[in-house]
């Protein structure tokens, strides 16, 4: 009865037409592998995931994720049954070939030989017919598994935002940064996709980047140069929807030609997680090279989530991005504490009110295990705004993009911490709203600009 149900479901769900539809830039199988170059093969242990079903379901509830893990189980059962059928046919084909090989030599024209030839043709036909539903079943289960979010870190709060550090007191103002910026000729704001910082605001931007550059260099971080563009496979590997125009800026062809939606470029900026993984995907390191402490200064491009004019929502920003690579979860936690300490010292020295906290589970992105945010208070919005955020992704993205290191002749997946430790537009907006007189912090002034070697 189970076999009949599986056969019915496979015929109903996995048709040839469905197989021809492109669904993922990250996972490519079957006939698509001959059409599209396979950059990486994500590492996924589905049987192990099924063993952890209760834990995964609990975490899905904590994330308030609308994902049915039972669907993964059902699809995996279909795939396993189809794979077993193919294995049985392959075994049968081998047995028949062995018998046929003997008969062809001794009785080439006998009825028994003809019988075995017919059986061989039938088995080959059955194997051929199984390929399409087998490929489709594999694709279907993998696509569902790739939707599963990262495991939650032990420090991630399940319900509410958790403050772990606070400096100074909340400003008691009722002013808007754009109004101040325009009055003082600091901001020439057209729209969220088009704005300019002028005068002291431009000095503030450069000074802030130099300041954090020196902070990171003094903390043994190495400056890294990244591309502004990333391929679809990298975007999807980093947990984003590569087909969603609200997630990244997608470059389209101007020519009237057929474009593969899974092979496009995305404008992410050189200071982004995708740009770091554009370099590290399918890369193999020696264990002795870890940990890695990198940072990049540059642009970050993210489509604006709203039509409201504000430096809080601009689609391009000058930022400083970090990328930390460690061997395992234990070393990752040590690095996290160190990075939080760096953030505390750097932002406390600026003298403004800020707080640091952990974001609750339901606000995390698919790829995040934990997110730490540095927030400053916005007088215009009457709420806190992220001016920096650090995310722990563990080995989640490493497994998706085959980033490994070797130790004792074994391949292992490193753990990643990444994030924006400075977002200039957001920081400037909060500073303007905390002090309408606006004066450039001493450490941002031109005489303090330097990039230590």
C-alpha positions as CSV (number, residue, x, y, z in Angstrom):
1,X,0.0,0.0,0.0
2,X,2.9,2.4,0.9
3,X,4.6,1.7,-2.4
4,X,1.3,2.5,-4.3
5,X,0.9,5.8,-2.4
6,X,4.5,6.8,-3.1
7,X,4.2,5.9,-6.8
8,X,0.9,7.9,-7.0
9,X,2.5,10.9,-5.2
10,X,5.6,10.8,-7.4
11,X,3.5,10.8,-10.6
12,X,1.4,13.6,-9.3
13,X,4.1,15.9,-7.8
14,X,7.1,15.2,-10.0
15,X,6.2,15.7,-13.6
16,X,8.7,16.3,-16.5
17,X,7.3,19.9,-16.8
18,X,8.1,20.6,-13.2
19,X,11.6,19.3,-13.6
20,X,12.4,21.9,-16.3
21,X,11.5,24.8,-14.1
22,X,14.5,26.4,-12.5
23,X,14.1,26.8,-8.8
24,X,17.5,27.2,-7.2
25,X,20.9,28.6,-8.1
26,X,22.5,26.7,-5.2
27,X,21.3,23.2,-5.8
28,X,21.4,21.9,-9.4
29,X,20.8,18.2,-10.4
30,X,19.6,16.0,-13.3
31,X,19.4,17.5,-16.8
32,X,20.0,21.0,-15.3
33,X,23.5,20.1,-14.6
34,X,24.2,19.9,-18.3
35,X,22.6,23.3,-18.8
36,X,24.1,25.2,-15.9
37,X,27.6,25.0,-14.4
38,X,27.5,23.5,-10.9
39,X,29.6,25.8,-8.7
40,X,29.0,24.1,-5.3
41,X,27.1,21.2,-3.9
42,X,25.6,22.1,-0.5
43,X,26.4,19.7,2.3
44,X,23.1,18.5,3.8
45,X,22.6,15.5,6.1
46,X,18.9,14.9,5.8
47,X,18.7,11.7,7.9
48,X,20.4,13.6,10.7
49,X,17.9,16.4,10.4
50,X,15.0,14.0,10.7
51,X,16.5,12.5,13.8
52,X,16.5,16.0,15.3
53,X,12.9,16.6,14.2
54,X,11.5,17.6,17.7
55,X,14.4,20.1,18.2
56,X,13.9,21.6,14.7
57,X,10.1,21.9,15.2
58,X,10.6,23.7,18.5
59,X,13.0,26.1,16.9
60,X,10.7,26.8,14.0
61,X,8.0,27.7,16.5
62,X,10.4,30.0,18.4
63,X,11.2,31.7,15.1
64,X,7.5,31.9,14.2
65,X,8.5,30.3,10.8
66,X,5.8,29.1,8.5
67,X,7.6,25.9,7.6
68,X,6.2,22.4,7.8
69,X,9.0,20.0,8.6
70,X,6.6,17.0,8.0
71,X,6.8,17.9,4.3
72,X,10.5,17.4,4.4
73,X,10.0,13.9,5.9
74,X,7.3,13.0,3.4
75,X,9.4,14.1,0.4
76,X,12.5,12.3,1.8
77,X,10.4,9.1,2.1
78,X,9.4,9.4,-1.5
79,X,13.0,10.0,-2.6
80,X,14.3,7.1,-0.6
81,X,11.6,4.7,-2.0
82,X,12.4,5.8,-5.6
83,X,16.1,5.4,-5.0
84,X,15.5,1.9,-3.6
85,X,13.5,1.0,-6.7
86,X,16.3,2.2,-8.9
87,X,18.9,0.3,-6.8
88,X,16.8,-2.9,-7.2
89,X,16.6,-2.4,-10.9
90,X,20.3,-1.8,-11.2
91,X,21.0,-5.0,-9.2
92,X,18.6,-6.9,-11.4
93,X,20.2,-5.4,-14.5
94,X,23.6,-6.6,-13.3
95,X,22.3,-10.1,-12.6
96,X,20.6,-10.4,-16.1
97,X,23.8,-9.1,-17.8
98,X,25.9,-11.7,-16.1
99,X,23.5,-14.5,-17.2
100,X,23.1,-13.1,-20.7
101,X,26.9,-12.9,-21.1
102,X,27.2,-16.6,-20.5
103,X,24.2,-17.5,-22.7
104,X,25.3,-15.4,-25.6
105,X,28.6,-17.4,-25.8
106,X,27.0,-20.9,-25.4
107,X,23.4,-20.5,-26.7
108,X,23.2,-17.2,-28.7
109,X,19.9,-18.1,-30.5
110,X,18.1,-20.0,-27.8
111,X,14.7,-19.0,-26.4
112,X,16.3,-18.6,-23.0
113,X,18.7,-16.1,-24.4
114,X,15.9,-14.2,-26.1
115,X,14.0,-14.2,-22.9
116,X,16.9,-12.6,-21.0
117,X,17.4,-10.0,-23.7
118,X,13.7,-8.9,-23.4
119,X,14.1,-8.8,-19.6
120,X,17.2,-6.7,-20.0
121,X,15.5,-4.2,-22.3
122,X,12.5,-3.9,-19.8
123,X,14.8,-3.3,-16.8
124,X,16.7,-0.6,-18.8
125,X,13.4,1.0,-19.7
126,X,12.3,1.0,-16.1
127,X,15.5,2.6,-15.0
128,X,15.2,5.3,-17.7
129,X,11.6,6.0,-16.6
130,X,12.7,6.3,-12.9
131,X,15.3,9.0,-13.6
132,X,12.9,11.9,-14.0
133,X,10.8,11.3,-10.8
134,X,14.0,10.5,-8.9
135,X,15.7,13.8,-9.9
136,X,12.5,15.6,-9.2
137,X,12.1,14.0,-5.8
138,X,15.7,14.9,-5.0
139,X,15.2,18.5,-6.0
140,X,12.0,18.8,-4.1
141,X,13.4,17.6,-0.8
142,X,16.6,19.6,-1.2
143,X,14.6,22.8,-1.9
144,X,12.5,22.3,1.2
145,X,15.6,21.5,3.3
146,X,17.4,24.7,2.0
147,X,14.4,26.7,3.4
148,X,15.1,25.4,6.9
149,X,16.7,28.1,9.1
150,X,19.9,28.0,11.1
151,X,19.9,26.5,14.6
152,X,19.4,29.0,17.3
153,X,22.4,30.0,19.5
154,X,22.0,29.4,23.2
155,X,22.2,33.2,23.9
156,X,19.3,34.1,21.5
157,X,16.3,35.2,23.5
158,X,13.1,33.4,22.5
159,X,10.6,36.2,23.2
160,X,11.9,39.7,23.7
161,X,14.9,41.9,22.9
162,X,17.5,41.5,25.6
163,X,19.7,44.5,26.5
164,X,23.2,43.5,27.7
165,X,24.9,46.9,27.9
166,X,23.9,50.5,27.9
167,X,25.8,53.8,27.9
168,X,24.7,57.2,29.0
169,X,21.0,58.3,29.0
170,X,18.3,58.6,26.3
171,X,18.2,62.1,24.7
172,X,15.1,64.1,25.3
173,X,14.7,65.8,21.9
174,X,11.9,66.0,19.3
175,X,13.9,66.8,16.2
176,X,14.3,65.2,12.7
177,X,17.8,64.7,11.2
178,X,16.8,65.6,7.7
179,X,15.4,69.0,8.9
180,X,18.7,69.7,10.7
181,X,20.8,68.4,7.9
182,X,19.1,70.7,5.3
183,X,19.2,73.7,7.6
184,X,23.0,73.3,8.2
185,X,23.7,72.3,4.5
186,X,24.9,68.9,5.7
187,X,22.6,66.7,3.6
188,X,21.4,67.1,0.0
189,X,18.6,64.5,0.1
190,X,16.7,63.6,-3.1
191,X,15.3,60.2,-2.2
192,X,16.4,57.1,-0.5
193,X,18.4,56.0,-3.6
194,X,19.9,59.4,-4.2
195,X,21.5,61.6,-1.5
196,X,24.7,63.4,-0.8
197,X,26.6,64.3,2.4
198,X,28.2,67.7,2.3
199,X,30.4,69.9,4.4
200,X,31.0,68.6,7.9
201,X,28.8,65.6,7.2
202,X,31.2,64.5,4.5
203,X,34.1,64.9,7.0
204,X,32.0,62.9,9.5
205,X,31.6,60.1,7.0
206,X,35.3,59.8,6.2
207,X,36.4,60.4,9.8
208,X,34.1,57.6,11.1
209,X,35.5,55.1,8.6
210,X,39.1,56.0,9.5
211,X,38.2,55.7,13.2
212,X,36.8,52.2,12.9
213,X,39.5,51.3,10.6
214,X,42.1,52.0,13.3
215,X,40.0,50.4,16.0
216,X,39.9,47.1,14.0
217,X,43.6,47.3,13.0
218,X,44.5,47.7,16.6
219,X,42.5,44.6,17.3
220,X,44.5,42.6,14.8
221,X,41.9,42.6,12.0
222,X,43.2,42.7,8.5
223,X,41.7,44.9,5.8
224,X,40.2,43.1,2.9
225,X,39.2,44.2,-0.6
226,X,36.0,42.7,-2.0
227,X,34.0,42.9,-5.3
228,X,30.8,45.0,-5.4
229,X,29.0,42.2,-7.2
230,X,28.0,38.6,-6.3
231,X,26.5,35.8,-8.3
232,X,23.0,34.4,-7.6
233,X,24.5,31.2,-6.2
234,X,26.4,33.2,-3.5
235,X,23.3,35.3,-2.6
236,X,21.2,32.1,-2.2
237,X,24.0,30.4,-0.3
238,X,24.1,33.3,2.1
239,X,20.4,32.7,2.9
240,X,18.8,35.4,0.7
241,X,16.2,34.9,-2.0
242,X,18.2,35.6,-5.2
243,X,15.0,36.2,-7.2
244,X,13.6,38.8,-4.8
245,X,14.2,42.4,-6.1
246,X,13.5,43.7,-2.5
247,X,16.4,41.6,-1.1
248,X,19.2,42.6,-3.5
249,X,19.7,44.8,-6.5
250,X,19.6,42.4,-9.5
251,X,21.4,43.3,-12.7
252,X,19.3,42.7,-15.8
253,X,20.4,42.3,-19.4
254,X,19.5,45.3,-21.7
255,X,19.5,43.0,-24.7
256,X,16.3,41.2,-25.7
257,X,17.8,37.8,-24.9
258,X,16.7,34.9,-22.7
259,X,18.4,35.3,-19.3
260,X,19.0,32.6,-16.8
261,X,17.5,33.9,-13.5
262,X,19.9,31.8,-11.6
263,X,23.0,33.2,-13.3
264,X,22.7,36.9,-12.8
265,X,24.8,39.4,-10.9
266,X,23.7,41.2,-7.8
267,X,25.0,44.6,-6.6
268,X,25.7,44.0,-2.9
269,X,28.7,46.3,-2.3
270,X,32.2,45.4,-1.3
271,X,31.3,45.7,2.4
272,X,28.8,42.9,2.6
273,X,28.6,39.2,3.7
274,X,27.9,38.2,0.1
275,X,31.1,39.9,-1.2
276,X,33.2,38.1,1.4
277,X,31.7,34.7,0.5
278,X,32.2,35.5,-3.2
279,X,35.9,35.0,-2.4
280,X,35.6,32.2,0.2
281,X,33.0,29.9,-1.4
282,X,34.5,26.5,-2.3
283,X,37.7,27.5,-0.6
284,X,39.8,25.2,1.4
285,X,42.1,26.4,4.3
286,X,44.6,24.8,6.6
287,X,43.5,24.7,10.2
288,X,46.6,26.6,11.3
289,X,45.4,29.6,9.3
290,X,42.4,30.1,11.6
291,X,41.1,32.2,13.1
292,X,40.7,34.8,10.3
293,X,39.8,38.4,11.2
294,X,39.0,40.5,8.2
295,X,37.2,43.8,7.6
296,X,36.2,45.8,4.6
297,X,35.4,49.5,4.2
298,X,33.2,50.5,1.4
299,X,29.6,50.6,0.1
300,X,26.7,48.4,1.0
301,X,23.7,48.3,-1.3
302,X,20.3,47.1,0.0
303,X,16.9,48.0,-1.6
304,X,15.1,50.5,0.5
305,X,12.2,48.9,2.4
306,X,10.0,52.0,2.5
307,X,9.1,55.1,0.5
308,X,9.7,57.3,3.6
309,X,12.6,59.7,3.1
310,X,15.2,59.1,5.8
311,X,18.9,58.3,6.3
312,X,17.6,55.3,8.2
313,X,16.2,53.8,4.9
314,X,18.7,54.7,2.3
315,X,19.6,52.0,-0.2
316,X,23.4,52.7,-0.3
317,X,25.5,53.3,2.7
318,X,29.2,53.7,3.6
319,X,29.9,50.9,6.1
320,X,32.6,48.9,7.8
321,X,32.0,45.1,7.6
322,X,33.8,42.4,9.5
323,X,34.2,38.7,8.7
324,X,35.5,36.4,11.4
325,X,36.3,32.7,10.7
326,X,36.9,30.1,13.5
327,X,37.3,26.4,13.7
328,X,34.2,25.5,15.9
329,X,31.4,26.8,18.0
330,X,33.6,27.2,21.1
331,X,36.1,29.4,19.4
332,X,33.3,31.3,17.7
333,X,31.8,32.2,21.1
334,X,35.2,33.4,22.3
335,X,35.4,35.6,19.2
336,X,31.9,36.9,19.7
337,X,32.7,38.1,23.2
338,X,35.9,39.8,21.9
339,X,34.0,41.5,19.1
340,X,31.3,42.7,21.6
341,X,34.1,44.1,23.7
342,X,35.5,46.0,20.7
343,X,32.1,47.5,20.0
344,X,31.6,48.6,23.6
345,X,35.0,50.4,23.7
346,X,34.6,52.0,20.2
347,X,31.1,53.4,20.8
348,X,31.7,54.4,24.4
349,X,34.6,56.6,23.3
350,X,32.3,58.5,20.9
351,X,30.3,59.7,24.0
352,X,26.8,59.2,22.6
353,X,24.0,57.2,24.2
354,X,23.7,53.7,22.8
355,X,22.8,50.2,23.9
356,X,23.8,46.7,22.9
357,X,21.4,43.8,22.9
358,X,20.4,40.4,21.5
359,X,17.6,40.2,19.0
360,X,14.8,37.7,19.7
361,X,14.5,34.5,17.6
362,X,11.5,35.6,15.5
363,X,13.4,38.6,14.1
364,X,16.4,36.6,12.9
365,X,17.1,36.0,9.3
366,X,17.1,32.4,7.9
367,X,20.9,32.2,8.1
368,X,21.4,33.8,11.5
369,X,21.9,31.8,14.7
370,X,22.3,35.0,16.9
371,X,22.3,38.7,16.2
372,X,23.9,41.4,18.4
373,X,22.9,45.0,17.6
374,X,24.3,48.4,18.6
375,X,21.4,50.8,18.8
376,X,21.1,54.5,19.2
377,X,17.9,56.4,19.9
378,X,16.0,58.3,17.1
379,X,14.1,61.3,18.3
380,X,12.1,61.6,15.1
381,X,11.0,57.9,15.2
382,X,10.8,57.6,19.0
383,X,12.6,54.3,18.9
384,X,16.0,52.7,18.8
385,X,17.7,52.2,15.5
386,X,20.5,49.7,14.6
387,X,23.7,51.5,13.8
388,X,25.7,48.3,13.9
389,X,24.9,44.6,14.0
390,X,26.9,41.4,14.3
391,X,25.5,38.0,13.3
392,X,26.6,34.5,14.2
393,X,25.9,32.0,11.4
394,X,28.1,29.2,12.7
395,X,28.8,26.6,10.0
396,X,25.4,27.2,8.3
397,X,26.6,29.2,5.3
398,X,30.0,27.3,5.1
399,X,28.0,24.1,4.5
400,X,25.9,25.7,1.8
401,X,28.9,27.2,-0.1
402,X,31.4,24.5,0.7
403,X,33.9,26.7,2.6
404,X,36.1,24.2,4.5
405,X,39.4,23.7,6.3
406,X,41.5,20.6,6.8
407,X,42.6,19.2,10.1
408,X,44.1,15.7,10.7
409,X,43.3,14.9,7.0
410,X,39.6,15.7,7.6
411,X,37.5,18.3,5.9
412,X,35.6,20.5,8.4
413,X,33.3,23.5,8.1
414,X,34.4,26.7,9.9
415,X,32.1,28.9,11.9
416,X,31.4,32.5,10.8
417,X,30.7,35.8,12.5
418,X,30.0,38.7,10.3
419,X,28.3,42.1,10.4
420,X,28.3,45.8,9.9
421,X,30.1,47.5,12.8
422,X,29.5,51.0,11.4
423,X,26.7,52.3,9.2
424,X,27.5,55.9,8.5
425,X,24.0,57.2,7.4
426,X,22.3,55.7,10.5
427,X,25.0,56.9,12.9
428,X,24.9,60.4,11.4
429,X,21.1,60.5,11.6
430,X,21.1,59.6,15.3
431,X,24.0,62.0,16.1
432,X,22.1,64.9,14.5
433,X,19.0,64.0,16.5
434,X,20.9,63.7,19.7
435,X,22.7,67.1,19.2
436,X,21.1,69.5,16.8
437,X,24.1,71.8,17.1
438,X,26.2,69.0,15.6
439,X,29.9,69.0,16.1
440,X,32.3,66.5,14.6
441,X,33.7,64.1,17.3
442,X,37.3,64.8,17.9
443,X,38.4,61.3,16.8
444,X,36.7,62.0,13.4
445,X,38.5,65.2,12.7
446,X,40.9,65.5,9.7
447,X,44.0,65.7,11.9
448,X,43.2,62.2,13.2
449,X,42.7,60.6,9.8
450,X,45.1,57.8,9.3
451,X,45.3,54.1,8.2
452,X,47.9,52.4,10.3
453,X,49.9,49.8,8.5
